[in-house]
Amino acid sequence: MLAVLAVCAAPLAAAYFTYYVIKPTGRTNYGTLLDPRQYPMPRLGSSTLDGQPTEISAYQGKWLMLQVDSGNCEVACGKKLYDMRQLRTAQGKERDRVERVWLINDNAPLDTMLMREYDGTRMLRAPAAALQAWLPVEQGAALTDHIYIIDPLGNLMMRFPKDADANRIKRDLGKLLKASSIG
């Protein structure tokens, strides 16, 4: 009878031992999960390209893929804009739940061809100091290196690394949309 009890209790004991002593470190997400309480969405004082004041909160209710870069939009900026467009398209019927936002941190004029190529991306000008104070940056990286995810409730919740792999971002975004019934 003790042998039967030991056989039944062994999996439970092994599970407790593994969880509390060995502490599994595996994770399935590619991006870094952020604690939204540490990064509440501030009023940025942002405006549209034609100067109309607007805030990111105007897009609340949708998942936001966000990037910050200069209006000059060098090669890395163009790659992030392209990746964000492709990632949204790759979500298929769920793509309408995702918005793309490019926060421009200077007053440099935008190339008209670039604006046409990424039509549908919300382009807002925001003060660089306000963005630097709000968005967390990976050690050794710059604010312009990341793509961020904001949930439909307006919480900054994920950051992807510099030169992120678009396929891995696609998996994370797909999981978020599948698991969430909002947005």
C-alpha positions in Angstrom: 0.0 0.0 0.0 2.9 2.3 0.7 4.3 1.6 -2.8 1.0 2.6 -4.4 1.0 5.8 -2.4 4.6 6.6 -3.3 3.8 6.0 -7.0 0.9 8.4 -6.8 2.7 11.1 -4.8 5.9 11.0 -6.9 4.7 13.2 -9.8 3.3 15.8 -7.4 6.6 15.8 -5.4 8.6 16.1 -8.6 6.5 19.0 -9.8 6.9 20.9 -6.5 10.6 20.2 -6.5 11.0 21.4 -10.1 9.0 24.5 -9.7 10.3 25.7 -6.3 13.9 24.4 -6.3 15.1 24.1 -10.0 12.9 27.1 -11.1 12.2 26.6 -14.8 13.4 29.5 -17.0 11.9 28.5 -20.3 9.6 31.0 -22.0 7.8 31.1 -25.3 7.8 34.8 -26.1 10.5 36.5 -28.2 10.0 40.1 -27.1 10.7 41.3 -23.6 7.5 41.6 -21.5 7.3 44.9 -19.7 5.4 45.7 -16.5 2.8 48.3 -17.7 2.7 49.8 -14.2 6.3 51.0 -14.6 5.6 52.7 -18.0 2.1 54.4 -17.9 1.3 56.1 -21.1 2.0 59.9 -20.7 0.6 62.8 -22.6 3.4 63.2 -25.1 2.3 66.5 -26.7 2.4 64.8 -30.1 0.8 66.0 -33.3 0.0 64.7 -36.8 2.2 65.7 -39.7 -0.1 68.6 -40.5 0.3 69.9 -36.9 -3.0 68.8 -35.4 -2.5 67.8 -31.8 -3.2 64.2 -31.1 -2.1 61.5 -28.6 -1.4 57.8 -29.0 -4.4 57.3 -26.8 -6.5 58.2 -29.8 -5.8 54.8 -31.2 -6.7 53.0 -27.9 -8.9 49.9 -28.6 -6.4 48.4 -31.0 -3.1 46.7 -30.6 -0.3 49.2 -31.5 3.0 48.4 -33.1 5.1 51.4 -32.3 8.5 52.6 -33.5 10.4 55.8 -32.8 12.8 57.3 -35.3 13.9 60.5 -37.1 12.1 62.0 -40.0 15.1 61.3 -42.2 14.4 57.6 -41.8 17.7 55.8 -42.5 18.0 52.1 -43.6 17.1 50.7 -40.1 14.0 52.9 -39.8 12.8 51.8 -43.3 13.4 48.1 -42.3 11.2 48.5 -39.2 8.5 50.3 -41.1 8.6 47.5 -43.7 8.5 44.8 -41.0 5.6 46.4 -39.2 3.6 46.6 -42.5 4.3 43.0 -43.3 3.6 41.8 -39.7 0.2 43.5 -39.8 -0.6 42.0 -43.2 0.6 38.5 -42.0 -2.1 38.5 -39.3 -4.7 37.8 -42.0 -8.3 38.4 -40.8 -6.9 39.7 -37.5 -5.0 42.6 -39.2 -7.7 45.1 -38.5 -7.0 44.7 -34.8 -3.5 46.1 -35.3 -2.4 49.7 -36.0 1.1 50.8 -36.9 2.5 54.0 -35.3 5.7 55.8 -36.2 6.6 58.4 -33.6 8.9 60.9 -35.3 11.2 62.5 -32.7 12.4 65.5 -34.7 11.2 68.1 -37.2 13.0 66.7 -40.3 10.7 66.7 -43.4 9.5 63.3 -44.5 10.1 61.9 -47.9 6.8 61.8 -49.9 7.7 58.4 -51.5 8.3 57.0 -48.0 4.9 58.3 -46.8 3.2 56.7 -49.8 5.0 53.4 -49.4 3.9 53.1 -45.8 0.4 54.5 -46.2 -1.7 53.4 -43.3 1.0 53.9 -40.8 0.0 56.6 -38.3 2.8 59.1 -38.3 3.0 61.4 -35.3 5.6 63.9 -34.2 6.5 63.8 -30.6 9.2 65.5 -28.5 12.3 63.3 -28.1 12.7 64.1 -24.4 9.1 62.8 -23.7 9.7 59.6 -25.6 13.1 59.0 -23.9 11.4 59.4 -20.5 8.6 57.0 -21.3 9.9 54.1 -23.4 12.4 51.7 -21.9 15.5 50.8 -23.8 17.6 47.6 -23.8 21.1 48.1 -22.3 23.5 49.1 -25.1 20.7 50.0 -27.5 19.0 53.2 -28.5 15.3 54.2 -28.5 15.2 54.0 -32.2 16.3 50.3 -32.2 13.1 48.8 -30.9 9.6 48.0 -31.9 7.1 48.2 -29.0 3.7 46.7 -28.5 0.9 48.6 -26.7 -2.3 46.7 -25.8 -5.8 47.9 -26.6 -6.2 49.3 -23.1 -3.2 51.6 -23.6 -0.6 49.6 -21.7 3.0 49.4 -23.0 3.6 45.7 -22.6 6.3 44.4 -24.9 9.6 45.5 -26.5 11.4 43.7 -29.3 15.3 43.7 -29.5 17.4 45.6 -31.9 17.4 44.0 -35.4 14.5 41.8 -34.4 13.6 38.7 -36.4 10.2 39.5 -38.1 9.2 35.8 -38.0 9.6 35.6 -34.3 7.7 38.9 -33.8 4.9 37.4 -36.0 4.6 34.5 -33.6 4.4 36.7 -30.6 1.8 39.0 -32.2 -0.2 36.0 -33.3 -0.2 34.6 -29.8 -1.3 38.0 -28.4 -4.2 38.3 -30.8 -5.3 34.8 -30.3 -5.2 35.0 -26.5 -6.9 38.4 -26.4 -10.6 39.0 -27.0 -10.2 42.8 -26.8 -9.0 45.1 -29.6 
